[in-house]
Amino acid sequence: MVFSSPIFLFLFLPLVLVAYYLIRPVSALLSNLILLLFSLLFYAWGEPVFMLVMLASIVCNYAFGLWLGRAQSARARQVALTGAVVFNVAVLVVCKYANFVIDNLNGVLHSCGLHSMPWVHIPLPIGISFFTFQAMSYVIDVYRRETPVQRNPLHIALYIALFPQLIAGPIVRYHDIARQIVYRRVTLPSVAGGVQRFIIGLAKKVIIANTLAGVADQVFATPVVALAWGESWLGLLCYALQIYFDFSGYSDMAIGLGHMFGFTFLENFQYPYIASSIREFWRRWHISLSTWFRDYLYIPLGGNQRGAARTYLNLLIVFFLCGLWHGASWTFVVWGLYHGVFLVIERTRVGRVLDALWAPLRHCYVLLVVLIGWCLFRATTLSYAGAFVSVLFGGGAATHGLTQARYYMTPDVLAALGCGALGSMPVLPAAQRLLASWRRPGFANALGDAGLACLSTAYLAVLFAWCAMALASGTYNPFIYFRF
């Protein structure tokens, strides 16, 4: 079950909201239990067997937290932390990377003329990377004494299984919502703000991302020999906007759902495509993941405190693992290292030269680097990614240039491209500031606050109706997180 599906919008979400709001005034404990049960149902909807993996993660990480809380000596605490990290990494390795390792090993054995290893492929549990990293952050924070041990298993289970951020993030730290699990207030303004945020995220996903996904998927499914530079650039631009609006849209929906239940999740995207360096891009893109790697891997490795060479190595290690986190494929690994290399370059003298460039040139540099990186991220093989990049710069065999690209330029695609270009810039916050200025005392406001509220409500109602009609009509609605 995904947020952008009729069964979630018109069955699951209304049921959980009604049950939660009816129980919450009576008992906070029962309302948490209701939320946990619905979260487990949400995860088990598609493939119930995967819930066993998540339940094992909940039970074991709860136990490791208790172990850390009872351990007195530094040695005992280190043993407990090591056990927790080994367990969580083992879950990821078995469920996510075993197929990748065995397939590559069998390739080596086959090339050496040896028999392949027999292996039954393990299906990938959806969202395993997200909830495993959340569980790890809890035990690491307990080890660091940055958060107290949680002795109530219901609270740990709700933290790990909470459905708004379960399958597509953001990665929520336990210390950020620990108090909210025990005590939180659900107010009308927070619910209204949550509904608004959810609808905007849904529109990002359904109206922009899904429309552009059709073009991107068609282009990347075309053999490279049949591609010309025009349609390859169009497909790449569509994919860049698709993945941003899909991912940020899901984050918006998660944050909005959190508000509806009294939770406040941190922001996950801050207009990454306006960045003027790759460093800034990663401060704006998937913030919960980049800060997770910074706090739990980069800094423990020494960060930038042990000399330039060690800093470069640390960056490459972090982004190698960042790429691998996204998926069990060499394309993801190379994509991560690709970004790591540019982060290293920006710490050298070349980086100082880049910083001195005219701002629009720095912006173009970042967009070019990121777009080429998306080729690696989207392609299924390294050879296809390399050939696709060659086509982008005129190295393809096809000679029809822009002719084929015009085939994809339907009115809905053009509208989605235009909305995507504007939406990837901070236009909406600027409009909100303008509206706020209209409300200043002494400023003539013909509409008044009530009129502006009515316009906002009508706008959101139109967006939601548009999304609902698109989903009801069976519009293309891919779920891109199954690889993560």
Secondary structure as GFF3:
##gff-version 3
##sequence-region A 1 484
A	DSSP	alpha_helix	6	7	.	.	.	ID=ss1
A	DSSP	pi_helix	8	12	.	.	.	ID=ss2
A	DSSP	alpha_helix	13	23	.	.	.	ID=ss3
A	DSSP	alpha_helix	28	44	.	.	.	ID=ss4
A	DSSP	alpha_helix	50	70	.	.	.	ID=ss5
A	DSSP	alpha_helix	74	92	.	.	.	ID=ss6
A	DSSP	pi_helix	93	97	.	.	.	ID=ss7
A	DSSP	alpha_helix	98	111	.	.	.	ID=ss8
A	DSSP	alpha_helix	128	143	.	.	.	ID=ss9
A	DSSP	alpha_helix	153	161	.	.	.	ID=ss10
A	DSSP	three_ten_helix	163	165	.	.	.	ID=ss11
A	DSSP	alpha_helix	174	182	.	.	.	ID=ss12
A	DSSP	alpha_helix	188	203	.	.	.	ID=ss13
A	DSSP	pi_helix	204	209	.	.	.	ID=ss14
A	DSSP	alpha_helix	210	221	.	.	.	ID=ss15
A	DSSP	three_ten_helix	224	226	.	.	.	ID=ss16
A	DSSP	alpha_helix	229	260	.	.	.	ID=ss17
A	DSSP	three_ten_helix	272	274	.	.	.	ID=ss18
A	DSSP	alpha_helix	278	284	.	.	.	ID=ss19
A	DSSP	alpha_helix	287	293	.	.	.	ID=ss20
A	DSSP	pi_helix	294	298	.	.	.	ID=ss21
A	DSSP	alpha_helix	308	326	.	.	.	ID=ss22
A	DSSP	alpha_helix	330	345	.	.	.	ID=ss23
A	DSSP	alpha_helix	349	355	.	.	.	ID=ss24
A	DSSP	alpha_helix	359	378	.	.	.	ID=ss25
A	DSSP	alpha_helix	382	392	.	.	.	ID=ss26
A	DSSP	alpha_helix	405	408	.	.	.	ID=ss27
A	DSSP	alpha_helix	411	423	.	.	.	ID=ss28
A	DSSP	alpha_helix	427	438	.	.	.	ID=ss29
A	DSSP	alpha_helix	448	472	.	.	.	ID=ss30
A	DSSP	three_ten_helix	480	483	.	.	.	ID=ss31
###
